[in-house]
Amino acid sequence: MKSFIGSLVYCLSILLLDLCESYDLNNPSYISAQSYAQRRNNALPHRTLNPAATDSQCRSRPLDLVFIIDSSRSVRPGEFEKVKIFLADMVDTLDVGPDATRVAVVNYASTVKIEFLLKSHLTKDTIKQAITRIEPLAAGTMTGMAIKKAMDEAFTEKSGARPKSKNISKVAIIVTDGRPQDQVEEVSAAARASGIEIYAVGVDRADMRSLKLMASNPLEDHVFYVETYGVIEKLTSKFRETLCEVKVEIVQDPCMCEARLAFQRQTQTSIQDLNAKLAAVTRKVEQMENMLGRM
């Protein structure tokens, strides 16, 4: 009888050892016993964005976009060329067209010049060609005057801006490296009140207080600063994120996560049932050993 009980206890211990190697019995929610196909990828994949689809389907939301660029004396010719490269790179990130984003450029120093209107060029190539022809104006920094001209002339339906009924966002991106020589607070507030969202980009010696007075709220999303014109192109990706309208494509998980979760739930239930049965058998074995010990 004792040899039978001993054999039974040995078999139960082997079974328990096998279970412990396959399952974490202290944490049944974690199932380490899986089929080979499931085990070969240790990390449970999540549903993710398809990177290729995200890149190819990332489109800027339709905008009426006006760049307001400082070409005063403090901006050297080589630096101004870098501004133009930044504008061209920005255009490349946009979905440009009559029913998509339209672009205009306002150039300023002591005077203000609208280089081209929202209605002037409706393809990326023609916009970039127009950008290459922009020349610096030199002299002072009349930023407030430039904002007012953009609001009064560049953002009008006559100049190619869409009517309010179209619900197209109006965005101004100001690029400057100096301190305005005129007042910017009131005219910027008026522009924002008219529905223009203002981003202020400061370079090198730009006055941070003035940037904050011009920009829309929240300021942390609308004020940018770079040390030199040599790194201004780094802002392109920042604006891409801001202006991009992502179309999410869900990739069906090839590991069939739902099936795995169902497997885990079923296995967890089985483990709990088995634990209960093993506990009952263990109690009976202990009772039988106690009875044999008294014989």
N, C-alpha and C positions, 0 to 999 in steps of 0.2 A: 504493500500500500504506500509506504514511504517513498519507494522508488518511483511509483506512478506520480505521486504528488511532486517529487523533485523534477521529474521530466516535464510535468505540466508547468511548473514555475520556470524552468529553463526555456521552454518554448515561448512562454509569455514574455520573458526578458528579451529574447531575440526579436520578437515582434515589436516590443516597445523600443528597442534600440534602432530597429529599421525605421520606425515612425519618427523617432527623434532626429535621425539623419535626414529624413525627407521633409519634415515639417518643424516649424518653430512652435512648439506646443504652448509656450508661454505667451505667444502673440499669434493666435490663430488667424488674425486678419492678414498676416503676411504669409503667402503661400509660396514656398520655395520648390515644391514638387510640381513640375510642369512637364508637358510633353517636350521632346527634343526640339521640335519646331519652335516652341515658345521659349525654351531655355536658351537658345542660341543667341538671342538678343536680350541681354540682361536688363537694359533700360526699357521701361514701358513707353513706347512712342506715343506722343500726343498728336492730336490733329493740329496741323500747322498751316501757315500761309505758304503757298507755292511761290518760292523766290522768283522764279522766272515769270510767273503770271503777275506777281506784284510789280515787278519792274516794268513789264510790258504794258500792264493795264493801269499803271499809276498815271493819272491825268490831273492837271491842275483844274480846280473848280473854275468855271467861267468868270473872268474878271475884266473890268475896265481898269487897266494898270498903267499908271503914269510914273516914270522915273524922273526925279528932280535932282539933277547932278550939279555939284559945285565945281566950277572951272576957274576959280579966282586965281590970283597971282601965286598963292601959296601952293597950288597944285602944279607941280612941275610937268613938263610935256610927257615924260616917260610914265609918270604916275597917272596922268589923264588917260594914256593909252591902256593902262591896266584897268581903269574904270570902264572903259569901252569893252574890254575883254570880259569883265564881270557882267555887263549888261547883255552881251552876246551869249554868254554861258547861261544866264538866267532865261533868256528867250528860248534856248534849247530845251530847258526843263518844262516849258509851258506847252499846253495844248492850244495852239494859236489858230484862229480862224474867225470868220464872220459871226458864227454862233458860239464860239468858244471864247478864248482870251484875246483882247485887243490891247495893243501897247502904244504908248506915246512917250516922248522924251522932252522934258523941259530943262534947258541949260541956263545956268545963271552965274553971275559974278556981280559987277555993279549994275548991270542991265540983265534983263531976262529975255530969253529967246525960246519959243516953242520950236524944237527941231522938226518934229512931225507929230501929227494928230492921231487919235485913236482910229480914225477912218482911213488914214493915209496908206497903211501897209497891213495886209491881212494874211501874210504868209511869213514863216520864219525867215526865209532867205531874203525877202525884200526888207524886212525889219533890220536884219543884221547888216545888210548892205548900207542902209540908211545910217546905222550906228557908226560904221567906219568913216562916214563923211563928216561927222560932228567935229568941230574945232573948238578949242578953249576960248573963252571970252576975256580972261585975265581981269586985273583990277580987283574991286572989292567983293564983299560977301553979303549980298542982299537976299538972305534966305526967306525972310517974311514976304518980300515982294514976289519971290518965286512961288511960294505956296499960294498966295492970292491969285496970281496969274493962272496957276494950274486949276484952282477951284473955279475961277470965273470964266476961263476960256477952254482949258483942256478937258474938263469933266462935263462938258455940255453936250446935249444931243446933237447940236449943230456940228460939233467936232467929232462925233462918232460914238459918244457914250450912249448906252442903252437906257430907255426910259425906266423910271422906278417900277412900273408895272411888271417889268421883266425880272425884277429881283436879282439883278446882277451886282455883285460886290464891286465897290469902287475902292481901289487901293493905290496909295502913293508911297513910294520908297524914296526917301531923301538920303543922298550920300554927300557928306561934307567933312572937311578936315579942319574947319576953323570955327571961330565965334561969329555969330551973326552980327552984322553992323546995323541991323534994324530990329524992330520988335517982332517976335514970333509967337508970343503967348496967345494974344487975342485972335490973330488970323488963323492959327492952328486950331484953336477952340472952335472957331466958326466953320472951318473945314470939316472937323470931326462932327460937328452938329449937323452939317449938311449930308452926312452919311459916308464921308471918306475915311477909310481906315488908314492911319499913317504909321509907317515904319521908319525909324530914324537910325541911320548907319553912320557912326562916327569913326574917323580915321586919325591916328596920330594925335595932333593937337586939338582935336575937336572938343568943344565945350560940353561936358556931360549934362550940366544943368539945362542947357538949351535943347539938347536931344530929348530930355525928359519932358520939357515943356511942349515940344512938338508932337511927340508920339502918343498913340492911343493907349488905353489901358487894356490889360495889365502891362505895365512897363517892362516887366521881365520878359515878355513875349514880343515886345515891339521896339526895344532899344538894343542895338548891337554896337560893339566896338572892336576894332582891329588895330594893331600897333602900326602897321604900314600898309600902303597900297599893294605891296608885294604879296600880301596874304589875303587880300579882300576876296579872292575867288573861293576861299574856304567857306564863305557865307552862302555860296550857291546851294550847298546841300541843306543848310539850315532853312533857307527859304523854300526849297523843294519840299521839305517835310511840312512846312507851314501851309503852303499853297496846294499841296498834293491831295487829291481826293482818291483814296485807295479803294479799289474794288477787291473785296476779299474773296479769294477762291479757296474753299475748303478741300483739302486733299483727303480722300478716304484712306483711313489708316490701314495699311496692308496687313498688319498683324491682327486685324479684327478685334479691336479692344472690347467691344460689347460681348463677344464670345468668350474672351478671356475673363472678363468680370463675372460672367455667368458661371464659368468653370470654377473660379475662385469661391464664389458664394456656395456652389454645390459642394465643393471640397471642404469648405469650412464647416458646413452642416454635418458632413460625413465624419469629420474629425471629432466634432463635439459628441456625436452619437457614439463613436468608437471609444472615446475617452470615458463616457458614462458606462459603457459595457465593460471596459477593462477595469474600471473602478469596482464594479459589481463582482467581477470574477476574482479580483484581488481580495475583496472582503471575504468571499466564500473560501478561498484558499487559506486565508488566515484563520478562519473559523475551523476548517478541517485540521490545520496544523495544531491548533489549540486542543481539539478533541483527541487527536493522536497523542499529544503530549500528556494528556491525563490518563491514557490507557496503560 
